[in-house]
Amino acid sequence: MSRILIVEDEAKIARFVELELVHEGYEVEKAPDGRTGLDLALQGDYDLILLDVMLPGLNGIEVLRRLRQQKSTPVILLTARDAVMDKVSGLDAGADDYITKPFAIEELLARIRVAERHHEAGEAAPRGARIEIGPVVLDEDRHEVTVNGEPVYLTNHEFLLLQALMENKNIVMDRSRLIEKVCGYDYVGETNVIDVYVRYLRTKIDDHYGINLIRTVRGVGYVIRDDLK
């Protein structure tokens, strides 16, 4: 039985989600504020965390940042705020996904299933290949990326996106194909999520190391070519 931690200060929402998850066969624990949620997340063994952004004590983004220093537990952000920068901040801090309130419970359950499958696939992945393009090295087995020998921290979705582009070097990948590679065939959400992850990768790799790794093909999608200049 999968264990899920709900960190949500709105009691009615937390209780509603708890009842639905229990009905679906999950074991659920709740925390009403950020500090309590962080303590439970660090001390407990959860399969997934539903984390509200606007929390008393510590906000959800700060909880996520501190959690990511020690654990890779899948996290789905719950937020009433629909601004792009809020989503960007959450994903950049290491969230696996986000869902905006109010949400349909069916959509939340679908996102939970996708996050669980991605996490399980990452843990059970067979020995993979080592892909090198210029100074960028992606090690599938170690789930690591280095540039000029320096490790680059990537979230799971960022890693999957980079892997898809590097495996298909010189092939233009449209957004729908990339969504399937990164988020799964049954992803339900906004299509611009790929653009968000590309922006993160460019910040962490292209901009930081002064290379031209990920290129935009207007009206189509993205590609990584041999020539990084």
N, C-alpha and C positions, 0 to 999 in steps of 0.2 A: 504493500500500500504506500503510495507516494505521500510525503508530508509537505504541507504548504504553510508558510507563515504569512499572515495578513497583517501588514503594518498600516493601520488606518485609524484616524482619530474620530471620524464620524461613525458613531456606534451603530446607527441603523444600516449604513452601507456595509460595514464590517460584518454585522450579523446576517444580512441578506446574502452576501457572498459566501460566508461560512456555511449557511444552510444548503446553498446550492452545491458547494464543493463536497460537503459531507454526503449529500444525496448521490453525487457522482462517484463516491467511493474513496475520496481523499481523507487523510487525517489532517486536521486543521488546528493551528494555534494562532492567537491574535495578540497584537501589541497596540496600545492606544497612543503611543508617542514615539518619536524618533530614537531617543536614548534607549528605551526599553526594547524597541525593535532591533537596534544594533546589537545590544547585549545578547538577545535571543539568537539572532542570526549568526553571531560569532561562536556562541557556545553550543548551539544545537546543530543537528544534522538534517537539514531541510533539502528537499528536492527542487523547490522553487519558492520564490518570495514575491508576493504582491505588495508593492511599496508605493504609498501615497506620496506625492511631492510636497504638499503643504501640510507639515506636521509640527506640533509643538515640541519644544526641546531642541531637536536637531531636524532640519528639513530633510526631505527624502534624498536630495542630491548629495548632501553631505554624508548621510548614512551610507549611500551607495559608494561614495569615494572611499570611505573608511573600510567598508566591507571588502572592496576590491583589492585592498592591500593584503588581505589574508585569504580570501575565498573567491571561488569562481561560480558560486551558486547562481543559477539562472534567476534574473530579476525582471519582472514586468512592472513598469511604472503606471500608477493610476493617477491621473491628473485632471482637474477641472479646467485647466488652462490650455487653450488651443493655439497659443503663439508658437511659431516655428522655433524660436530660440529656446523655449522651455524644453521642447523635444530634443533639440540639438544638445543642450546641456546634459540632459539625462543620458542620451546615447553616448555622448563623449565621456561621461563618467563611468560607463561600463554597463549600462542597461542592455538587456537582450531585446526588449520590445517596450512599447508603450501603448496605452489605451486611454482615450479621453472620456471623462464622465460627461453626461450619462452614457452608459454603454449597455448593450444587450448581453445578457449572460451567455448566450450561445457564442457570441464573438469572443468573449473572455475565455471561455472553455476551449475554443479553437486555438487561440493564441497560447494558452497553457500547454496544449498538446504539442504544438509546433516547438515551443521552447524546450520541452522535455525531450523530444526526439532529437533535436540538435545537440543537446547536452549529452545524451546517451550515445549518440553516434560519435561524438568527439572522444568520449572516454573509451569506446570500444573499437576505435578506428584501427585497422590493420596497419602494418608497417608501410609507410608511404614513401613517395619519391622526394628527392631534393631538387628543387627547381631554381635555376640561377639565370637572372637577366641582368647583365651589367653588375653593379655592386650589390644588387638585391638578391638575397637568398631566402627561399621559403622552404622550411623543413617540415613536411607533412607529419612525419613520425613524431617529432618533438613538439609540433604545433608552435613553431618559433619562426620569427622573421628577423633577419639581420640586414643592415646596410653598412657596407664598409667594415663588417665584422662587429658592429655595434648592435645590440638587441633593440628591437622596436616593439613596445607593448601595443598589442592590438586586441580589441574585443573579439568575441567569437564571430560575430557578423562581419567585422572588418577583415578578419583572417579569411573567411570563406569567400568574400568578394575578391580579395587580392588573389587567392588561390584560383578562382574561376578565370580571372583575367590572365594570370600567368600561364595556366594550363592551356589557354587558347591564344597564346601569343600570336600577334599579327592578324587575328580574327576579330572583327568588330562584333561586340556582344550587345544586343539591344536590351532595354530595361526589363522586358518580360522574362527573357532567359536568365538574366542576372537575379531577378526576384526568385525564380524557381531554385537557382543554385544556392542563394543565400537564405531565403525565408521559407522555402518549401513550396510544393505545388498547391497546398491548400491555404496559402497566406491570404489573410483578409485584412486589408489596410490600404494606406495611401501608396501610390506608385512612386512618389518622389522620395521614398525612403532610400533608394539606391543612390540618388543624387546626394543625400545627406552623408551616406557612408563614403562615397567618393571624396567628398569634401574633407572628411576626417583623414582619409588615407593621404590625400595631398598635403594636408597640414603636417602630418607625422613623417611623411617620407619625401615627397617632392619638394615642399618648401624648406624643410629642415636640412635636407642634404643637397639641395640645389640641382636636382635632376628632373627630367621631364618623363616621369614613369607612366602616368595614366593620362591618356589623351581623349578629348571629347570629339565625337563624330556627330556634328549637329544634325538633329532630326532622327538620329538612329540610336546611339548609345556610347559605349566606351571601348577603348582598345589599349593594349600595351604592345609596343613595337620593339624591335631589336635596337633601333637607334634611340637612345635616351637623351640626345642633345636637344 
